[in-house]
Amino acid sequence: MIASSRERRLARRAAQGDRDALRELYEEYSEDLFAVAYRLTESSADARDVLHDVFSRLPRALRSYNRKGPLGPWLRAVTTRAALVRLRAERRRREVSVQDESLFGARRTPSVIDSIAFERALASLPEKLRTVIILKELQGYSHKEIGDLLGIPPSTSRGRLHTARAALRDALRDE
């Protein structure tokens, strides 16, 4: 796919620090990018933080954007990486807090959308499985792209997807 001339102009202007172009990109893509971040982090607050991180760093990141490809998938990949970085940082903080008995009560419980069985089942998956199924089934990435994003071989992505699908079927059957 080829980026539209409007996308190329907006990306070029935003990369140069044009606030109006950045605002237009935010208006165009923020809802979709929030959904990606929310599904990965399972938290509205974390998803908003990821979105903020993405757009605050976007002018600099756009300098590496290949303007021949469409902007939307590139932005989703950037958002996915930002969400994964946030999840890893959160996991490290939790590991430290487990070692400190005074912080046991402060651990965050993941939020779950109670009204949708699928969301609950998805939320119950381990992070590695949830991430792969979201990227493959909900965002449409190939196993190679998932491997590149997560630093795993495509075969590992396939295996995790198989395991995630089976776990989702079991969880939905129990609903």
Secondary structure, 3 states (H helix, E strand, C coil): CCCCHHHHHHHHHHHCCCHHHHHHHHHHHHHHHHHHHHHHHCCHHHHHHHHHHHHHHHHHHHHHCCCCCCHHHHHHHHHHHHHHHHHHHHHHHHHHHHHCHHHHHHCCCCCCCCCCHHHHHHHHCCHHHHHHHHHHHHCCCCHHHHHHHHCCCHHHHHHHHHHHHHHHHHHHHHC
